[in-house]
Amino acid sequence: MQSQIWSSLLKQYRAIAVIRTPKRQLGRQMAQATAAGGMGLIEITWNSDQAPELIAELRSELPNCWIGTGTLFTVEDVKKAIASGAQFLFSPHTNPAMIQVAQQAEIPMIPGALSPTEIINAWQAGASCVKVFPISAVGGVNYLKSIKEPMGNIPLIPTGGVTLNNAAAFIQAGAIAVGLAGDLFPSGLIAQQNWDAITQKTQILLQQLSEISD
């Protein structure tokens, strides 16, 4: 059931806001700004300030959003993330033991992979989706286009170099969703605490992606 909900949410929003923050309160404001723009999938990286507490806080404050985490490296990280209330889990690499722990807890686990072999191995290990990372280092949209057909029905989420300008092209190339970090949260806007501008950027992104038909 969780996997079906997760897949439905990815197809609804087509994007995940990725927040990496050195200060818990800043991360809270970033999440609220993008949620105000309609974003329903928000990732707090595990190396953010007080990530477990921030995840729990956002679960309470943003009940209409799914709050997950990423940059998980070990089985212990996965267990702690699940205990904090994270609703989905990302890692930059593929570790079958981490996937197994997430499966047992019925939490979507999206490991990172890059080559066709890595992507297929991650999927066969039980991944809910596969994070294609870092996508910009290997050709961006063109790389996704070239591997999508041989990958069959493996749901791919490119991250690392996805921007407001190319997000729609990734979806058109076959990605089930995309992950955005820096381009959704420019350092200048964060420094100014211009949350309205981030809300507007989120609205523009989601509008662009909603116009793409399956």
C-alpha positions in Angstrom: 0.0 0.0 0.0 2.8 2.5 0.9 4.5 1.8 -2.4 1.3 2.6 -4.3 0.8 5.8 -2.4 4.4 6.8 -3.0 4.1 6.1 -6.7 0.9 8.2 -6.8 2.5 11.1 -5.0 5.5 11.1 -7.4 3.2 11.2 -10.4 1.1 14.0 -8.8 4.0 16.3 -7.8 6.8 15.2 -10.2 9.3 16.9 -8.0 10.9 16.6 -4.6 12.3 19.6 -2.7 15.7 18.7 -1.2 16.7 20.8 1.8 20.2 20.7 3.3 20.5 23.2 6.0 23.2 24.2 8.7 20.4 25.6 10.9 17.2 23.8 12.0 15.1 27.0 12.0 16.3 27.8 8.5 15.4 24.4 7.3 11.9 24.8 8.8 11.4 28.1 7.0 12.6 26.6 3.7 10.2 23.7 4.0 7.3 25.9 4.8 8.1 28.2 1.9 8.1 25.4 -0.7 5.0 23.8 1.0 3.2 27.1 0.6 4.0 26.9 -3.1 2.2 23.5 -3.3 5.1 21.1 -2.9 4.0 17.9 -1.3 7.3 16.0 -1.1 10.1 17.5 1.0 13.4 15.8 1.8 15.5 17.0 4.7 19.0 15.6 4.3 20.3 13.6 7.2 23.4 15.8 7.5 21.3 18.9 8.1 21.3 20.5 11.6 19.2 18.4 14.0 17.6 16.5 11.1 15.6 14.0 13.2 14.0 16.8 15.2 13.3 18.8 12.1 11.7 15.9 10.4 9.4 15.3 13.4 8.6 19.0 13.6 7.7 19.2 9.9 5.6 16.0 10.1 3.4 17.9 12.7 3.4 21.3 11.0 2.9 20.1 7.4 0.4 17.3 7.6 -0.4 17.5 3.9 3.2 16.9 2.9 5.3 13.8 2.9 8.6 14.5 4.8 11.5 12.3 4.0 15.2 12.3 4.4 18.3 11.6 2.3 22.1 11.4 2.3 21.8 8.2 4.3 25.0 6.1 4.4 24.5 3.1 6.7 21.9 0.7 8.0 22.0 2.5 11.3 21.2 5.8 9.5 18.1 4.2 8.0 16.9 2.8 11.3 17.3 6.3 13.0 15.6 8.0 10.0 12.6 5.7 10.3 12.5 6.3 14.0 12.4 10.0 13.4 9.3 9.6 11.3 10.8 10.0 7.8 8.2 8.9 5.2 10.7 8.2 2.4 14.5 7.6 2.3 17.2 8.5 -0.2 20.8 7.4 -0.3 23.6 8.5 -2.7 24.6 4.8 -3.2 23.1 1.3 -3.2 23.3 -0.9 -0.2 21.0 -3.9 -0.3 21.0 -4.2 3.6 19.7 -0.6 3.8 17.0 -1.4 1.3 16.0 -4.5 3.3 15.6 -2.5 6.5 13.4 0.0 4.7 11.3 -2.7 3.1 10.6 -4.3 6.5 9.4 -1.0 7.8 7.3 -0.5 4.6 9.1 2.8 3.9 10.0 3.8 0.3 13.8 3.5 -0.2 15.4 5.3 -3.2 19.1 4.4 -3.5 21.5 6.2 -5.8 23.0 4.7 -8.9 24.5 6.0 -12.2 25.4 3.3 -14.7 22.9 0.9 -16.2 24.4 -1.9 -14.2 24.1 0.0 -11.0 20.5 1.1 -11.7 19.4 -2.5 -12.5 21.2 -3.9 -9.4 19.5 -1.3 -7.2 16.1 -2.1 -8.6 16.6 -5.9 -8.3 17.7 -5.3 -4.7 14.2 -4.0 -3.9 14.5 -0.3 -4.4 11.2 1.6 -4.6 12.7 3.9 -7.3 16.3 4.6 -8.3 18.0 7.9 -7.8 20.1 8.7 -10.9 22.9 10.7 -9.4 24.7 12.9 -10.2 22.8 13.3 -13.5 24.5 16.5 -14.7 28.0 14.8 -14.6 27.0 12.3 -17.3 25.1 14.3 -19.8 21.9 15.3 -18.0 18.7 14.9 -20.0 20.5 13.2 -22.9 21.9 10.5 -20.6 18.4 9.8 -19.2 17.0 9.6 -22.7 19.6 7.1 -23.8 19.1 4.7 -20.8 15.4 5.0 -20.2 14.2 2.6 -22.9 16.6 -0.2 -21.9 15.7 0.3 -18.2 12.1 -0.6 -19.0 9.7 0.2 -16.2 12.3 1.1 -13.5 11.1 4.4 -12.1 14.0 6.9 -12.2 14.5 10.1 -10.2 17.4 12.2 -11.5 19.1 14.5 -9.1 22.3 16.6 -9.0 22.0 19.3 -11.6 18.2 19.4 -12.0 17.0 23.0 -12.3 13.8 24.9 -13.0 14.9 25.3 -16.6 15.5 21.6 -17.3 13.1 19.8 -14.8 10.3 19.5 -17.4 12.8 18.0 -20.0 13.7 15.3 -17.5 10.1 14.3 -17.0 9.5 14.3 -20.8 12.6 12.1 -21.1 10.9 9.5 -18.9 11.8 10.4 -15.3 9.0 9.7 -12.8 10.1 12.7 -10.8 13.1 14.9 -10.2 14.9 16.2 -7.1 15.9 19.9 -6.8 18.1 21.4 -4.2 20.2 24.5 -5.0 18.2 25.9 -7.9 15.0 25.9 -5.8 16.8 27.4 -2.8 19.3 29.9 -4.1 21.8 31.0 -1.5 21.0 34.7 -2.1 17.3 34.2 -1.4 18.1 32.1 1.7 20.4 34.8 3.0 17.7 37.4 2.5 15.1 35.1 3.9 13.0 35.9 0.9 10.5 33.1 1.4 7.9 34.5 -0.9 10.3 34.2 -3.8 11.0 30.6 -3.0 7.2 30.0 -2.8 6.9 31.5 -6.2 9.7 29.4 -7.7 8.0 26.3 -6.3 4.6 27.4 -7.9 6.3 27.9 -11.3 8.1 24.6 -11.1 4.9 22.6 -10.2 2.9 24.4 -12.9 5.5 23.5 -15.6 5.5 19.9 -14.5 1.7 19.6 -14.3 1.4 20.6 -17.9 3.3 17.5 -19.1 1.0 14.6 -19.9 2.0 11.0 -19.2 
